Amino acid sequence: MKKILVLTALLLSNLAISQTQFYLMMNPDPNPTTMNSIFCWDQDDCHAVGFYGHYLHWDGSYWTLRSTNFSIDIYKITFVSPMIGYYCGENKGIAKTIDGGETWEVQNGVLGNIILQDIAFWDENNGIAVGGYNTPIILITDNGGQTWQECELADSIHKLYSVTYADETTIVAGGTYGRIILSTDRGASWELVNESTIATTNKAIRMVNSNVGYIAVANSTTLLKTLDGGQTWFEIPAPHLDGAKGIEVVSAIELYAFYDNIIYLSTDGGQTWNNFSTGIQTNLKAIYPLANNICYTVGSFGNLYYAIQMPLANDQIVLPEELSLTNYPNPFNPTTTISYSLPQASYISLVIYDLQGHALTELINSWQTPGAYHIQWSADHYTNGYYLARLITDKKVVVKKMILLK
């Protein structure tokens, strides 16, 4: 059964992790589902895709639901410019946009019954998509997706999960049983450079530059690293006992990995890892760190989040002294941010009521640790008037009156 969406945005720091605060955002999708991939140009322009062709766009203020002209499951989205992007998925599906995701066109000659797991582009013309089932598949284009050519592989790889460019001509791809293949001629021919005797899976390959790269390996106690453009790979410690399900790089030494709902940070090239729970009871599918210490993540299970990490001097955490509940703006139209502070851990409920006492929606119903929290509420389906936000903790109830003025 396919699950519903979680989208997380985290503000991260190169400093020691001391506190991470999460904020719940509104998901506009009436039928949310698992989201598999996210791509961001900056903090005001992000694209997320998932099962059943679901596609969300973030413009810095709101997430909006867009059409992909596809009902297939989508596994990866990437952009080569703010306007030109691609996604891939099941049925050998590849589609292209030239207007920043407003519209999508299915590429020619790529229909079939095999899942494409990953797609990458070096520039606007040269790209590659990989996937497979019992046998791998590689599709390459040198004309911006007008045509796609299928490559033949001599080695049995079963399935490819990830692909990336090291430079203009060098491409690295990875799949099941730890297999890594390398092309130095833009995908025309391939060489097997690594494999494993155990059932490890290379889930994500990321090259920092033409020499340095990392691979997230599932079902393994180690990750893989290269210093020679993918020719040879050596083991580095994994952040989790079962490896990592995804990895992204900011620089040659700063990288993020994740396993289930935990994100890991390394600032020494993967030799040591700091971890922190995302606070979300769901599994992450992809993360996308930005250079300004913001990192967006997508996954399964139900809500939209972002978090602010606040490193403090000497790693001392300042907790709220009392329970509080506010909202801004107030009056609002049609979205307001509800803020509350918890001086101690508690099971909380945050519900919106009308003045007649009818419960309209429950925004939060979960256990939370001490800290300051923010959540957006959109009232576009409600009429002008007064509404009440009611926060219930283990020891106290507070109510805030809000005014909707369209």
C-alpha positions as CSV (number, residue, x, y, z in Angstrom):
1,M,0.0,0.0,0.0
2,K,1.4,3.4,-1.0
3,K,1.7,5.9,1.8
4,I,1.0,9.6,2.0
5,L,3.5,12.4,1.8
6,V,5.9,13.9,4.3
7,L,8.0,16.9,3.2
8,T,10.6,18.3,5.5
9,A,12.8,21.4,5.3
10,L,15.6,21.7,7.8
11,L,17.8,24.6,8.5
12,L,21.2,23.0,9.2
13,S,24.5,24.3,10.4
14,N,28.2,23.3,10.1
15,L,28.4,23.8,13.9
16,A,27.7,21.1,16.4
17,I,24.1,20.1,16.4
18,S,22.4,21.4,19.5
19,Q,18.7,21.9,18.7
20,T,16.5,21.2,15.7
21,Q,13.0,22.7,15.6
22,F,10.4,21.5,13.2
23,Y,7.5,23.4,11.7
24,L,4.4,21.8,10.1
25,M,3.4,23.1,6.7
26,M,0.2,22.7,4.8
27,N,0.1,20.1,2.1
28,P,-2.3,21.2,-0.7
29,D,-2.6,17.7,-2.2
30,P,-6.2,16.4,-1.5
31,N,-4.9,12.8,-1.9
32,P,-1.3,12.9,-0.6
33,T,1.0,10.0,-1.4
34,T,4.6,9.0,-0.9
35,M,7.0,11.5,-2.5
36,N,10.2,9.9,-3.9
37,S,12.4,12.8,-5.1
38,I,13.0,16.5,-4.6
39,F,15.1,19.1,-6.5
40,C,15.7,22.7,-5.4
41,W,17.3,25.6,-7.2
42,D,17.1,27.6,-4.0
43,Q,14.9,27.9,-1.0
44,D,12.2,29.6,-3.0
45,D,12.0,27.1,-5.9
46,C,11.6,23.4,-5.2
47,H,10.0,20.5,-7.0
48,A,8.9,17.2,-5.4
49,V,7.4,14.1,-7.2
50,G,6.0,10.8,-6.1
51,F,3.6,8.0,-6.7
52,Y,0.7,8.2,-9.2
53,G,2.3,11.2,-10.9
54,H,1.9,13.5,-7.9
55,Y,3.9,16.7,-8.2
56,L,4.3,19.7,-5.8
57,H,6.1,23.0,-6.3
58,W,7.3,25.3,-3.6
59,D,7.6,29.1,-4.4
60,G,9.0,30.2,-1.1
61,S,5.5,30.9,0.4
62,Y,3.2,28.0,-0.6
63,W,3.3,24.5,-1.9
64,T,1.0,24.1,-5.0
65,L,-0.2,20.9,-6.7
66,R,0.7,20.7,-10.4
67,S,-0.1,18.3,-13.2
68,T,2.6,16.0,-14.7
69,N,0.4,14.6,-17.5
70,F,1.4,11.2,-16.1
71,S,-0.4,8.9,-13.7
72,I,2.7,6.6,-13.4
73,D,4.8,6.4,-10.3
74,I,7.7,9.0,-10.6
75,Y,11.0,8.2,-8.9
76,K,13.3,11.1,-9.8
77,I,13.1,14.7,-10.8
78,T,16.0,16.9,-11.9
79,F,16.5,20.3,-13.5
80,V,19.4,21.6,-15.7
81,S,18.1,25.2,-15.5
82,P,15.3,27.0,-13.7
83,M,13.1,26.3,-16.7
84,I,14.3,23.0,-18.1
85,G,13.7,19.8,-16.1
86,Y,13.1,16.1,-16.4
87,Y,11.5,13.3,-14.4
88,C,11.5,9.5,-14.8
89,G,9.5,6.6,-13.5
90,E,7.7,3.4,-14.3
91,N,6.9,2.2,-17.9
92,K,10.3,3.6,-18.9
93,G,8.6,7.0,-18.5
94,I,10.6,10.2,-19.1
95,A,9.0,13.6,-19.4
96,K,10.5,17.1,-20.0
97,T,9.4,20.7,-19.0
98,I,10.7,23.9,-20.6
99,D,8.6,26.3,-18.5
100,G,9.8,25.5,-14.9
101,G,7.3,22.6,-14.3
102,E,4.1,24.4,-15.5
103,T,3.7,21.8,-18.3
104,W,5.3,18.5,-19.1
105,E,5.8,16.6,-22.3
106,V,6.4,12.8,-22.5
107,Q,9.6,12.1,-24.4
108,N,9.6,10.2,-27.6
109,G,10.3,6.4,-27.9
110,V,10.7,5.5,-24.2
111,L,7.5,3.7,-23.4
112,G,7.8,0.2,-21.9
113,N,7.2,-1.8,-18.7
114,I,10.5,-1.2,-16.9
115,I,11.0,1.3,-14.0
116,L,13.5,4.1,-14.4
117,Q,14.9,4.9,-11.0
118,D,17.2,7.8,-11.7
119,I,17.9,10.5,-14.3
120,A,20.8,13.0,-14.5
121,F,22.0,15.6,-17.0
122,W,25.4,17.1,-17.5
123,D,24.0,20.0,-19.6
124,E,20.9,20.8,-21.6
125,N,21.7,18.2,-24.2
126,N,23.5,15.3,-22.5
127,G,21.6,13.1,-20.1
128,I,21.2,9.6,-18.8
129,A,18.4,7.5,-17.2
130,V,18.9,4.2,-15.4
131,G,16.7,1.5,-13.9
132,G,15.6,-2.1,-14.6
133,Y,14.1,-5.1,-13.0
134,N,15.8,-8.5,-13.5
135,T,18.0,-6.8,-16.1
136,P,19.4,-3.2,-16.0
137,I,18.5,-0.5,-18.4
138,I,20.4,2.6,-19.5
139,L,19.0,5.3,-21.7
140,I,21.2,8.2,-23.0
141,T,20.4,11.3,-25.0
142,D,22.6,13.9,-26.6
143,N,19.9,16.1,-27.9
144,G,18.0,17.2,-24.9
145,G,15.7,14.2,-24.8
146,Q,14.4,14.4,-28.4
147,T,15.7,10.8,-28.7
148,W,16.9,8.2,-26.2
149,Q,19.3,5.4,-27.1
150,E,19.4,2.2,-25.0
151,C,22.9,0.9,-24.0
152,E,23.9,-2.7,-23.8
153,L,25.6,-4.1,-20.7
154,A,27.9,-7.2,-20.7
155,D,27.6,-7.7,-17.0
156,S,24.5,-8.8,-15.1
157,I,23.6,-6.0,-12.7
158,H,19.9,-6.9,-12.2
159,K,18.9,-3.3,-11.4
160,L,20.4,0.1,-11.4
161,Y,19.3,2.6,-8.7
162,S,21.4,5.7,-9.2
163,V,23.5,7.5,-11.7
164,T,25.6,10.7,-11.8
165,Y,28.2,12.6,-13.9
166,A,31.8,12.9,-12.6
167,D,32.6,15.2,-15.6
168,E,31.5,15.8,-19.1
169,T,32.4,12.3,-20.3
170,T,32.6,10.2,-17.1
171,I,29.4,8.7,-15.7
172,V,29.1,6.4,-12.6
173,A,26.0,4.2,-12.0
174,G,25.3,1.7,-9.2
175,G,22.8,-1.0,-8.4
176,T,22.2,-4.3,-6.6
177,Y,24.8,-6.5,-5.1
178,G,27.1,-3.6,-4.7
179,R,27.8,-3.3,-8.4
180,I,29.3,-0.1,-9.7
181,I,29.7,0.6,-13.4
182,L,31.8,3.4,-15.0
183,S,31.7,5.0,-18.5
184,T,34.4,7.3,-19.7
185,D,32.7,7.9,-23.1
186,R,29.4,9.5,-22.2
187,G,27.7,6.1,-21.8
188,A,28.7,4.5,-25.0
189,S,30.5,1.7,-23.1
190,W,30.6,0.6,-19.5
191,E,33.1,-1.2,-17.2
192,L,32.3,-3.0,-14.0
193,V,34.6,-1.5,-11.3
194,N,33.1,-2.8,-8.1
195,E,30.8,-5.6,-6.8
196,S,29.9,-7.3,-3.5
197,T,29.3,-10.9,-2.5
198,I,26.5,-9.9,-0.2
199,A,23.1,-8.4,-0.9
200,T,24.1,-4.7,-0.6
201,T,22.4,-2.1,-2.8
202,N,24.0,1.1,-4.0
203,K,21.0,3.4,-3.4
204,A,22.6,6.8,-4.3
205,I,25.8,8.0,-6.0
206,R,26.9,11.6,-5.6
207,M,30.1,13.1,-7.1
208,V,31.4,16.3,-5.6
209,N,33.7,16.9,-8.5
210,S,35.6,15.0,-11.2
211,N,37.5,13.0,-8.5
212,V,35.7,12.8,-5.2
213,G,32.4,10.9,-4.8
214,Y,30.3,9.0,-2.3
215,I,27.8,6.1,-2.5
216,A,25.0,5.4,0.0
217,V,24.9,1.6,0.5
218,A,21.9,-0.1,2.1
219,N,22.3,-3.4,4.1
220,S,25.9,-2.6,4.8
221,T,28.0,-1.3,7.7
222,T,30.0,0.9,5.4
223,L,29.6,3.5,2.7
224,L,31.9,3.9,-0.4
225,K,34.1,6.7,-1.4
226,T,36.2,7.5,-4.5
227,L,39.1,9.9,-5.0
228,D,39.9,9.0,-8.6
229,G,36.7,9.7,-10.4
230,G,35.0,6.4,-9.8
231,Q,37.8,4.1,-10.9
232,T,38.3,2.6,-7.4
233,W,36.2,2.7,-4.3
234,F,37.1,2.2,-0.6
235,E,34.9,1.8,2.5
236,I,34.2,4.5,5.0
237,P,32.0,4.2,8.2
238,A,28.3,4.1,7.6
239,P,26.2,6.4,9.8
240,H,23.7,3.5,10.6
241,L,24.2,-0.2,11.3
242,D,22.3,-0.9,8.1
243,G,24.1,1.7,6.0
244,A,22.3,4.6,4.4
245,K,19.3,4.9,2.1
246,G,20.4,8.2,0.6
247,I,23.3,10.7,0.6
248,E,23.8,14.2,-0.6
249,V,27.0,16.3,-0.7
250,V,27.6,20.0,-0.1
251,S,31.4,19.9,-0.4
252,A,34.2,17.3,-0.6
253,I,34.0,16.9,3.2
254,E,30.5,18.0,4.2
255,L,27.8,15.5,3.4
256,Y,24.4,14.4,4.7
257,A,23.0,10.9,4.8
258,F,19.7,9.4,6.0
259,Y,18.2,6.1,7.2
260,D,14.5,5.9,7.9
261,N,13.6,9.1,9.8
262,I,17.1,10.0,11.0
263,I,19.5,12.4,9.2
264,Y,23.3,12.2,9.7
265,L,25.9,15.0,9.1
266,S,29.6,14.5,8.5
267,T,32.0,17.4,8.2
268,D,35.2,15.3,7.7
269,G,34.4,13.4,4.5
270,G,32.4,10.6,6.1
271,Q,34.9,9.5,8.7
272,T,32.6,10.5,11.6
273,W,28.9,11.2,11.8
274,N,26.6,13.2,14.0
275,N,22.9,12.1,14.0
276,F,19.7,13.6,15.0
277,S,16.1,12.3,14.8
278,T,13.9,14.3,12.4
279,G,11.1,14.0,14.9
280,I,8.9,12.6,12.2
281,Q,7.4,9.1,12.5
282,T,7.9,8.2,8.9
283,N,10.7,7.1,6.5
284,L,12.5,9.7,4.4
285,K,13.0,9.1,0.7
286,A,15.2,11.9,-0.4
287,I,17.1,15.0,1.0
288,Y,18.3,18.1,-0.8
289,P,20.7,20.3,1.1
290,L,21.4,23.9,-0.1
291,A,24.5,25.9,0.5
292,N,22.7,28.4,2.8
293,N,22.2,25.7,5.5
294,I,18.7,24.7,4.3
295,C,17.9,21.1,3.5
296,Y,14.6,19.9,2.2
297,T,13.5,16.3,2.5
298,V,10.6,14.2,1.2
299,G,9.2,10.8,2.2
300,S,6.2,8.9,3.2
301,F,3.3,9.4,5.6
302,G,1.2,12.5,5.8
303,N,2.3,16.1,6.6
304,L,4.6,18.9,5.3
305,Y,7.4,20.0,7.7
306,Y,10.4,22.3,7.9
307,A,12.8,22.6,10.8
308,I,15.1,25.3,12.0
309,Q,18.3,24.2,13.7
310,M,19.5,26.7,16.2
311,P,23.1,26.0,17.3
312,L,23.8,27.9,20.6
313,A,27.0,28.8,22.4
314,N,28.6,25.9,24.2
315,D,25.7,23.7,22.9
316,Q,23.4,25.1,25.6
317,I,19.8,24.8,24.8
318,V,17.4,27.5,26.0
319,L,14.0,26.1,26.5
320,P,10.7,28.1,26.8
321,E,9.8,29.1,30.3
322,E,6.0,28.9,29.9
323,L,3.3,27.6,27.6
324,S,2.2,30.1,25.0
325,L,0.0,30.2,21.8
326,T,0.0,33.0,19.2
327,N,-0.6,33.4,15.5
328,Y,0.6,35.8,12.8
329,P,-0.7,37.5,10.8
330,N,-4.0,38.2,12.6
331,P,-6.3,39.1,10.9
332,F,-5.2,36.7,8.1
333,N,-6.1,35.8,4.5
334,P,-6.2,32.9,4.1
335,T,-3.1,31.5,5.8
336,T,-1.7,32.1,9.2
337,T,1.2,30.7,11.2
338,I,0.3,29.4,14.6
339,S,3.2,29.4,17.0
340,Y,3.4,27.8,20.4
341,S,6.0,27.0,23.0
342,L,6.3,24.0,25.3
343,P,8.3,24.3,28.5
344,Q,8.3,20.6,28.9
345,A,7.6,17.4,27.0
346,S,3.9,16.6,26.6
347,Y,1.4,14.9,24.5
348,I,-0.4,17.7,22.7
349,S,-3.4,18.4,20.6
350,L,-3.9,21.5,18.5
351,V,-7.5,21.9,17.1
352,I,-9.2,24.7,15.2
353,Y,-12.8,25.5,16.2
354,D,-15.5,27.8,15.0
355,L,-17.3,30.1,17.6
356,Q,-20.1,27.5,17.9
357,G,-17.6,25.0,19.3
358,H,-17.5,22.8,16.2
359,A,-14.1,21.2,15.7
360,L,-13.0,22.0,12.1
361,T,-9.6,20.4,11.8
362,E,-7.0,18.8,14.1
363,L,-3.5,20.1,13.1
364,I,-1.4,18.2,15.6
365,N,-2.0,15.1,17.8
366,S,1.3,13.8,19.0
367,W,4.1,13.7,21.6
368,Q,6.5,16.6,21.4
369,T,9.6,17.6,23.2
370,P,10.2,21.1,24.8
371,G,10.7,23.9,22.3
372,A,9.1,26.5,20.1
373,Y,6.9,25.2,17.3
374,H,5.2,26.7,14.2
375,I,2.5,25.4,12.0
376,Q,0.6,26.9,9.1
377,W,-3.2,26.8,8.8
378,S,-4.9,27.6,5.5
379,A,-8.6,28.7,5.8
380,D,-9.4,29.1,2.1
381,H,-12.5,26.9,2.4
382,Y,-13.9,28.8,5.3
383,T,-15.9,32.1,5.5
384,N,-14.9,35.3,7.2
385,G,-15.1,35.4,10.9
386,Y,-13.6,34.4,14.2
387,Y,-11.9,31.0,14.8
388,L,-10.3,29.5,17.8
389,A,-7.0,27.6,18.0
390,R,-7.1,25.3,21.1
391,L,-3.8,23.8,22.4
392,I,-4.1,21.0,25.0
393,T,-1.1,19.7,26.9
394,D,-0.9,17.2,29.7
395,K,-1.2,20.0,32.3
396,K,-2.9,23.0,30.6
397,V,-5.2,24.3,27.9
398,V,-4.7,27.6,26.0
399,V,-6.9,29.2,23.4
400,K,-6.1,31.8,20.8
401,K,-8.8,33.8,18.9
402,M,-8.0,34.3,15.2
403,I,-9.8,36.5,12.6
404,L,-10.2,35.4,9.0
405,L,-10.7,38.5,6.8
406,K,-10.8,37.8,3.0
